[in-house]
Amino acid sequence: MKREVSLDRPRVLYRVEEAAELLSVSRNRIYELIRSNQLRTVQVGSSRRVPARSLDEYVARLLRGSGRGTT
């Protein structure tokens, strides 16, 4: 069963699948970013979670690398 990602309220942590949906990439791509230290995660029990701040930092690095700022 697929869970819907609600963007109505700010969240602190996302499941890997949710992070992938938010970034419009595959789950495998998220794991590649984690392995290459481009995306920080935290361990919650036996689960891996992606902090919202890590997603923001990753996107900011992409924007800096592209030479484009926000409009």
C-alpha positions as CSV (number, residue, x, y, z in Angstrom):
1,M,0.0,0.0,0.0
2,K,1.4,3.4,-1.0
3,R,1.3,6.2,1.5
4,E,0.5,9.7,0.5
5,V,3.1,12.4,1.5
6,S,1.3,15.3,3.1
7,L,2.9,18.6,2.5
8,D,0.4,20.5,4.6
9,R,2.4,20.6,7.7
10,P,6.2,20.7,8.3
11,R,7.8,17.4,9.3
12,V,11.1,16.8,10.8
13,L,11.9,13.3,9.5
14,Y,10.9,11.4,6.4
15,R,11.0,7.8,5.4
16,V,13.4,7.0,2.5
17,E,10.4,6.4,0.2
18,E,8.9,9.8,1.2
19,A,12.3,11.6,0.7
20,A,12.4,10.0,-2.8
21,E,9.0,11.2,-3.6
22,L,9.7,14.8,-2.4
23,L,12.9,15.0,-4.5
24,S,11.2,13.2,-7.5
25,V,13.9,10.5,-7.6
26,S,13.9,6.8,-7.1
27,R,14.3,5.1,-3.7
28,N,17.6,3.6,-5.1
29,R,18.8,7.1,-5.9
30,I,18.2,8.2,-2.3
31,Y,20.3,5.2,-1.0
32,E,23.1,6.2,-3.5
33,L,23.0,9.7,-2.1
34,I,23.2,8.3,1.5
35,R,26.1,6.0,0.6
36,S,28.0,8.9,-1.0
37,N,27.4,11.1,2.0
38,Q,25.5,13.6,-0.1
39,L,22.3,13.1,2.0
40,R,22.5,12.8,5.8
41,T,20.2,10.4,7.7
42,V,19.5,9.4,11.2
43,Q,18.8,6.0,12.7
44,V,15.5,5.7,14.6
45,G,15.4,2.2,16.1
46,S,15.9,-0.1,13.2
47,S,14.7,2.5,10.6
48,R,16.6,5.0,8.6
49,R,15.1,8.5,8.4
50,V,16.0,11.5,6.3
51,P,15.8,14.9,8.2
52,A,13.9,17.6,6.4
53,R,16.9,19.8,6.9
54,S,19.1,17.3,5.0
55,L,16.7,17.5,2.1
56,D,16.9,21.3,2.1
57,E,20.7,21.3,2.3
58,Y,20.9,18.8,-0.5
59,V,18.7,21.0,-2.8
60,A,20.6,24.1,-1.8
61,R,23.9,22.4,-2.9
62,L,22.3,21.5,-6.2
63,L,21.2,25.1,-6.8
64,R,24.7,26.4,-5.9
65,G,26.2,23.8,-8.3
66,S,23.9,24.8,-11.1
67,G,24.8,28.5,-10.8
68,R,21.1,29.3,-10.4
69,G,19.6,30.9,-7.4
70,T,16.0,30.9,-6.2
71,T,13.5,33.3,-7.9
